[in-house]
Amino acid sequence: MLILIILASIFILSLIGLKVFYDNWDWEGICGVTAVISGILLGLLLLCFPINKMSTNSDIAKFNSARVTYESVKYNKSSLENTIIQTEIIKENMWLAEAKYYRTTMWKIWVPKEIDSFQPIK
């Protein structure tokens, strides 16, 4: 969120600088270049935010459905199936550990809070 605020501030200040220092909106000066670059970065950030949220919510749904599936076949006696299931459980738990790690960093706004309540699949 801080990055979004900083980029928006730079963009707005650059536009103000263009109007104050240049009467004809000269985009070749430092204010014009700064406005264009910060505007592009701001647009990309605003585009990436909902895509990332959608992807993370999809991963959460996959994790929940995998948990239900693993619980229902937990007592299956086939060793091949158990091996495949254990491999999938490891992948899901690795994703959960990674998501929980990112919840403790400055990138936590990109990961929903509900991740904190999830427990690894056993």
BAFI-3210 file (N, C-alpha, C; in Angstrom, 3 decimals, decimal comma, padded with zeros to 6 digits):
// residues 122
n [1|2|3|4|5|6|7|8|9|10|11|12|13|14|15|16|17|18|19|20|21|22|23|24|25|26|27|28|29|30|31|32|33|34|35|36|37|38|39|40|41|42|43|44|45|46|47|48|49|50|51|52|53|54|55|56|57|58|59|60|61|62|63|64|65|66|67|68|69|70|71|72|73|74|75|76|77|78|79|80|81|82|83|84|85|86|87|88|89|90|91|92|93|94|95|96|97|98|99|100|101|102|103|104|105|106|107|108|109|110|111|112|113|114|115|116|117|118|119|120|121|122]
n.u [000,823|001,981|003,765|001,990|000,860|003,131|003,862|001,555|001,677|004,098|003,381|001,253|002,558|004,418|002,760|001,718|004,106|004,659|002,631|003,153|005,860|006,079|004,410|003,140|002,712|005,118|006,470|009,028|010,796|012,186|010,057|008,029|009,020|009,210|006,498|005,390|006,755|006,133|003,381|002,974|004,044|002,302|-000,117|000,446|000,775|-001,788|-003,137|-001,985|-002,637|-005,463|-005,349|-003,455|-004,767|-006,969|-005,691|-004,492|-006,779|-007,829|-005,845|-006,264|-008,805|-008,147|-006,454|-008,232|-010,037|-008,296|-007,611|-010,045|-010,343|-008,053|-008,602|-010,776|-009,715|-007,847|-007,464|-006,952|-005,639|-003,890|-000,633|000,572|-001,283|-001,249|001,367|001,299|-000,649|000,646|002,740|001,319|000,231|002,543|003,232|001,036|001,311|003,774|003,093|001,353|003,110|004,785|002,951|002,185|004,640|004,960|002,933|004,111|005,898|006,722|005,093|002,591|000,069|-000,682|-001,473|-004,230|-005,754|-006,915|-005,252|-003,657|-005,158|-005,140|-004,093|-001,348|-001,749|-002,155]
n.v [-001,186|001,173|001,581|002,083|004,507|006,154|006,088|007,230|009,767|010,768|010,798|012,670|014,950|015,316|015,972|018,365|019,792|019,935|021,652|023,962|024,678|024,566|026,062|024,961|022,223|020,656|017,684|016,772|017,536|017,001|016,710|015,829|013,360|012,010|012,022|010,418|007,931|007,302|007,241|005,057|002,974|003,153|002,506|-000,161|-001,320|-000,972|-002,631|-005,118|-005,682|-006,551|-008,871|-010,450|-010,815|-012,304|-014,599|-015,543|-016,040|-018,089|-020,022|-020,466|-021,625|-023,973|-025,144|-025,604|-027,397|-029,477|-030,260|-031,312|-033,428|-034,982|-035,699|-037,367|-039,576|-040,542|-042,919|-044,849|-047,855|-048,302|-048,223|-046,822|-044,802|-043,506|-042,527|-040,694|-038,943|-038,036|-036,621|-034,562|-033,371|-032,391|-030,415|-028,666|-027,904|-026,629|-024,420|-023,172|-022,575|-020,745|-018,699|-017,946|-016,980|-014,703|-013,207|-012,117|-010,269|-007,150|-007,356|-008,192|-007,162|-008,245|-010,788|-012,546|-012,195|-014,461|-016,601|-016,877|-018,369|-020,940|-024,341|-026,642|-029,486|-032,752]
n.w [000,000|000,707|-001,381|-003,459|-002,596|-002,606|-005,356|-006,502|-005,337|-006,414|-009,105|-009,122|-008,088|-010,130|-012,276|-011,283|-011,162|-013,906|-014,776|-013,276|-013,837|-016,585|-019,207|-021,406|-021,090|-021,437|-022,195|-022,321|-020,354|-017,009|-015,238|-016,917|-017,833|-015,398|-014,670|-016,693|-016,347|-013,633|-013,868|-015,600|-014,005|-011,812|-013,053|-013,819|-011,291|-010,216|-011,941|-011,451|-008,789|-008,398|-009,973|-008,664|-006,188|-007,050|-007,992|-005,611|-004,062|-005,599|-005,179|-002,468|-002,509|-003,899|-002,004|000,117|-001,111|-001,679|000,897|001,824|000,025|000,635|003,248|002,855|001,532|003,188|004,605|002,761|001,473|-000,621|-001,715|-003,810|-004,406|-001,922|-001,902|-004,025|-003,032|-000,706|-001,877|-003,114|-000,835|000,350|-001,532|-001,268|001,423|001,277|-000,289|001,524|003,645|002,362|001,747|004,339|005,223|003,593|004,668|006,863|005,998|004,321|002,153|002,833|002,243|-000,120|000,371|001,590|004,867|005,922|005,543|007,769|009,554|008,595|008,819|008,394|006,213|007,393]
ca.u [000,000|002,896|004,284|000,903|000,754|004,318|003,753|000,488|002,178|005,076|002,637|000,516|003,533|004,992|001,772|001,701|005,348|004,504|001,758|003,773|007,127|005,954|003,080|002,528|002,784|006,284|006,712|010,431|011,550|012,269|008,714|007,287|009,537|008,798|005,049|005,116|007,249|005,340|002,031|003,015|004,213|001,059|-001,096|000,790|000,482|-003,239|-003,566|-001,481|-003,245|-006,629|-004,963|-002,811|-005,807|-007,757|-004,839|-004,354|-008,065|-007,917|-004,970|-006,928|-009,866|-007,480|-005,957|-009,388|-010,567|-007,301|-007,744|-011,235|-010,035|-007,078|-009,273|-011,688|-008,969|-006,741|-007,304|-006,834|-004,515|-003,050|000,622|000,813|-002,141|-000,742|002,573|000,856|-001,336|001,657|003,444|000,425|000,148|003,787|003,127|000,066|001,895|004,815|002,402|000,846|004,253|005,221|001,942|002,303|005,860|004,703|002,052|004,938|006,795|006,062|004,193|001,416|-001,195|-000,992|-001,926|-005,372|-005,547|-007,431|-004,141|-003,152|-005,948|-004,969|-003,103|-000,865|-002,463|-001,375]
ca.v [000,000|002,304|001,780|002,700|005,899|006,865|006,259|008,196|011,090|011,185|011,103|013,932|016,032|015,529|016,710|019,732|020,398|020,252|022,821|025,138|025,056|024,632|026,561|024,205|020,804|020,119|016,346|016,409|017,888|015,991|016,478|015,027|011,988|011,444|011,786|009,268|006,700|006,987|006,889|003,679|002,081|003,199|001,722|-001,580|-001,747|-001,071|-003,786|-006,347|-005,919|-007,465|-010,161|-011,207|-011,204|-013,365|-015,790|-016,029|-016,622|-019,368|-020,957|-020,800|-022,587|-025,248|-025,698|-026,127|-028,600|-030,534|-030,733|-032,167|-034,648|-035,788|-036,261|-038,438|-040,756|-040,671|-044,292|-045,740|-048,758|-048,419|-047,511|-045,889|-043,641|-042,804|-041,805|-039,545|-038,023|-037,405|-035,645|-033,406|-032,730|-031,631|-029,225|-027,750|-027,363|-025,684|-023,194|-022,546|-022,004|-019,563|-017,654|-017,460|-016,176|-013,397|-012,452|-011,477|-009,312|-005,920|-007,696|-008,866|-006,680|-009,054|-012,107|-012,367|-012,492|-015,785|-017,557|-017,062|-019,366|-022,275|-025,251|-027,582|-030,753|-033,838]
ca.w [000,000|000,763|-002,738|-004,210|-002,162|-003,081|-006,808|-006,775|-004,949|-007,420|-010,329|-008,935|-007,980|-011,455|-013,065|-010,756|-011,626|-015,323|-014,931|-012,654|-014,460|-018,043|-019,564|-022,498|-020,773|-022,128|-021,650|-022,488|-019,156|-015,952|-014,692|-017,886|-017,796|-014,109|-014,726|-017,570|-015,722|-012,441|-014,332|-016,105|-012,857|-011,049|-013,802|-013,696|-009,921|-010,068|-012,728|-010,830|-007,480|-008,442|-010,550|-007,598|-005,228|-007,656|-008,010|-004,242|-003,674|-006,300|-004,462|-001,199|-002,843|-004,206|-000,748|000,863|-001,771|-001,493|002,281|001,888|-000,731|001,365|004,422|002,464|001,081|004,141|005,075|001,618|001,711|-001,802|-001,462|-004,908|-004,177|-000,745|-002,304|-004,828|-002,120|000,152|-002,707|-003,255|000,486|000,512|-002,375|-000,663|002,653|000,885|-000,678|002,742|004,367|001,613|001,929|005,718|005,304|002,994|005,573|007,892|005,368|003,871|001,046|003,390|001,673|-001,291|000,816|002,486|006,288|006,279|005,479|009,123|010,289|008,000|009,406|007,372|006,059|007,970]
c.u [000,868|003,455|003,242|000,782|001,932|004,238|002,676|000,949|003,179|004,381|001,931|001,471|004,196|004,032|001,666|002,954|005,292|003,696|002,428|004,989|007,045|004,528|002,380|002,612|003,914|006,678|008,177|011,284|011,512|010,895|007,875|007,714|009,107|007,299|004,721|005,539|006,412|003,905|001,951|003,135|002,951|-000,024|-000,830|000,472|-001,012|-003,812|-003,173|-002,198|-004,465|-006,294|-004,321|-003,832|-006,630|-006,965|-004,693|-005,654|-008,293|-007,051|-005,578|-008,036|-009,274|-007,003|-007,105|-009,954|-009,584|-007,393|-008,932|-010,976|-009,098|-007,692|-010,165|-010,955|-007,802|-006,457|-007,279|-005,566|-003,579|-001,786|000,940|-000,021|-001,659|000,501|002,217|000,192|-000,339|002,453|002,603|000,286|001,390|003,726|002,180|000,627|003,026|004,197|001,911|001,983|004,749|004,247|001,999|003,560|005,601|003,741|002,858|005,887|006,025|005,080|002,891|000,094|-001,620|-001,553|-003,076|-005,077|-005,998|-006,368|-003,627|-003,897|-005,783|-003,869|-002,613|-001,677|-001,566|-001,844]
c.v [001,250|002,617|002,480|004,177|006,718|007,119|007,278|009,612|011,615|011,586|012,451|015,112|016,333|016,301|018,159|020,478|020,768|021,524|024,085|025,604|025,206|025,051|025,686|022,694|020,131|018,797|015,935|016,742|016,773|015,696|015,620|013,577|011,293|011,129|010,560|007,961|006,325|006,634|005,466|002,695|002,020|002,368|000,226|-002,113|-001,915|-002,240|-005,091|-006,684|-006,841|-008,831|-011,039|-011,668|-012,363|-014,681|-016,391|-016,649|-017,959|-020,420|-021,375|-021,828|-023,959|-025,930|-026,316|-027,383|-029,764|-031,112|-031,687|-033,495|-035,551|-036,414|-037,438|-039,706|-041,077|-042,127|-045,307|-046,576|-048,896|-047,578|-046,509|-044,623|-042,831|-041,987|-040,551|-038,504|-037,311|-036,360|-034,378|-032,650|-031,879|-030,343|-028,192|-027,111|-026,384|-024,356|-022,446|-021,892|-020,733|-018,405|-017,083|-016,618|-014,778|-012,556|-011,736|-010,443|-008,061|-006,169|-008,311|-008,354|-007,508|-010,422|-011,912|-012,817|-013,899|-016,876|-017,863|-018,153|-020,787|-023,041|-026,202|-028,883|-031,859|-035,177]
c.w [000,000|-000,616|-003,600|-003,864|-002,683|-004,588|-007,178|-006,436|-005,970|-008,715|-010,223|-008,843|-009,323|-012,350|-012,599|-011,215|-013,095|-015,521|-014,397|-013,449|-015,975|-018,381|-020,600|-022,306|-021,567|-021,485|-021,752|-021,271|-018,119|-015,349|-015,632|-017,875|-016,511|-014,111|-015,564|-016,894|-014,504|-012,816|-014,851|-014,949|-011,998|-011,738|-013,706|-012,308|-009,711|-010,877|-012,042|-009,528|-007,561|-009,036|-009,488|-006,560|-005,770|-007,666|-006,612|-003,750|-004,365|-005,609|-003,129|-001,448|-003,171|-002,927|000,045|000,208|-001,646|-000,089|002,413|001,177|000,047|002,607|004,036|002,014|002,012|004,511|003,948|001,779|000,502|-001,627|-002,572|-004,735|-002,979|-001,070|-003,098|-003,937|-001,215|-000,618|-002,875|-001,932|000,731|-000,301|-001,749|000,609|002,356|000,457|000,565|003,522|003,675|001,808|003,344|005,902|004,750|003,818|006,663|007,310|004,967|002,728|001,535|002,830|000,471|-000,915|001,809|003,919|006,668|006,202|006,882|009,894|009,739|008,721|008,312|007,359|006,600|007,441]
res [m|l|i|l|i|i|l|a|s|i|f|i|l|s|l|i|g|l|k|v|f|y|d|n|w|d|w|e|g|i|c|g|v|t|a|v|i|s|g|i|l|l|g|l|l|l|l|c|f|p|i|n|k|m|s|t|n|s|d|i|a|k|f|n|s|a|r|v|t|y|e|s|v|k|y|n|k|s|s|l|e|n|t|i|i|q|t|e|i|i|k|e|n|m|w|l|a|e|a|k|y|y|r|t|t|m|w|k|i|w|v|p|k|e|i|d|s|f|q|p|i|k]
***
